[in-house]
Amino acid sequence: MTDLRRFNGQVALVTGSANGIGKAIAQRFAEEGAKVVVADLNLADAEKTVSEIVKAGGQAIAVGCDVKSSAAIEAMIKTVIESYGKVDILVNNAGDVTISKHFFETDEAWWDHFLDTNLKSQYLISRLVAPLMAKSGKGCIINMSSGGATRSHRGMVAYDASKGGVEAFTRALALELGPYGIRVNALVPGLIATRPEHLADGAGARRDATIPIGRGGTPQDLAGPAAFLASEDAAYVTGSCLVVDGAVLVQQRSPQIETFPVSQFPSVDSL
Ligand SMILES: NC(=O)c1ccc[n+]([C@@H]2O[C@H](COP(=O)([O-])OP(=O)(O)OC[C@H]3O[C@@H](n4cnc5c(N)ncnc54)[C@H](O)[C@@H]3O)[C@@H](O)[C@H]2O)c1
């Protein structure tokens, strides 16, 4: 829980915010005074998230939306404008990580699913929201990327390609929207546990051992960075991809082949 209320009077639209990282970001914006739109494919979970936000003293509405559909996006934005009249902060978070397949076993529908869900949706939603922001002279767009944009996952050729596109899209959009007072940035999460299976049967401990900072991430680890990017403290930050990953991306050797393991580091007592 934060004491800051940096977003009083603002409206934040967070896609894919019924669960996981998007939910933590939506909750954080609500705690800081924003009216939040919880837009998600899963309307039942979106409504639960809204109940939690309202119970905690915040304001939010749930909107069902499949971000793969331009018609559904148009309907969602219409509802947002009818309900709250504007969008100050857009977080293009909705994404699918779930279907891993070897390249040889994939098909066009698989490729289109990831590119449409993770990348094209960000274009379609920004295309409708940015003109509204431009008319008010300011706005902030945050696109959810992944470490997969830079270092690849096995079985996720289309996912990683979509996230590489997210980072290029973010930089390009920042150039075109800067003159209208709109900042565009990306968040680059590392290994964030959003489901119980991520931590089951010792998976959490095995994962923690591979992360330089010593632990895997939680959805809440992305909430503060998202709020920073949307805040006036980030007034000069645009076109950037903020990595939030406990130093996973900058690690050259995997821990299994590390020649200078943490166990050989000096103890604090010896300093
Ligand atoms: N969890 C991680 O380790 C991790 C790492 C890097 C990047 N990311 C990115 O963060 C974002 C959120 O991931 P998460 O781990 O919180 O996922 P999650 O599966 O926990 O939650 C994703 C939410 O998005 C919704 N969603 C999925 N497809 C949708 C669609 N077509 N339309 C609308 N809503 C849809 C789901 O219903 C769900 O509520 C994604 O863009 C993902 O690629 C996650």
The ligand as an ORCA input file, in Angstrom:
! r2SCAN-3c Opt
* xyz 0 1
  N       4.765    -13.262    -16.121
  C       5.948    -13.050    -16.672
  O       6.978    -13.628    -16.248
  C       6.094    -12.100    -17.817
  C       7.387    -11.832    -18.288
  C       7.556    -10.969    -19.339
  C       6.457    -10.346    -19.915
  N       5.216    -10.599    -19.448
  C       4.097     -9.902    -20.103
  O       3.279     -9.297    -19.128
  C       1.929     -9.256    -19.597
  C       1.022     -9.877    -18.540
  O       1.448    -11.201    -18.317
  P       1.008    -12.024    -17.032
  O       2.135    -12.926    -16.706
  O       0.452    -11.125    -15.998
  O      -0.143    -12.925    -17.684
  P      -1.452    -13.584    -17.014
  O      -1.755    -14.734    -17.920
  O      -1.266    -13.816    -15.571
  O      -2.550    -12.451    -17.206
  C      -2.851    -12.014    -18.495
  C      -4.231    -11.407    -18.510
  O      -4.473    -10.998    -19.870
  C      -5.745    -11.459    -20.259
  N      -5.761    -11.697    -21.704
  C      -5.146    -12.690    -22.386
  N      -5.454    -12.611    -23.689
  C      -6.290    -11.553    -23.822
  C      -6.978    -10.987    -24.916
  N      -6.879    -11.508    -26.147
  N      -7.745     -9.894    -24.696
  C      -7.862     -9.373    -23.450
  N      -7.255     -9.881    -22.377
  C      -6.479    -10.962    -22.558
  C      -5.974    -12.742    -19.480
  O      -7.353    -13.062    -19.368
  C      -5.332    -12.398    -18.145
  O      -6.246    -11.812    -17.247
  C       1.913     -9.986    -20.931
  O       2.008     -9.034    -21.990
  C       3.171    -10.840    -20.869
  O       3.681    -11.123    -22.159
  C       4.989    -11.486    -18.412
*
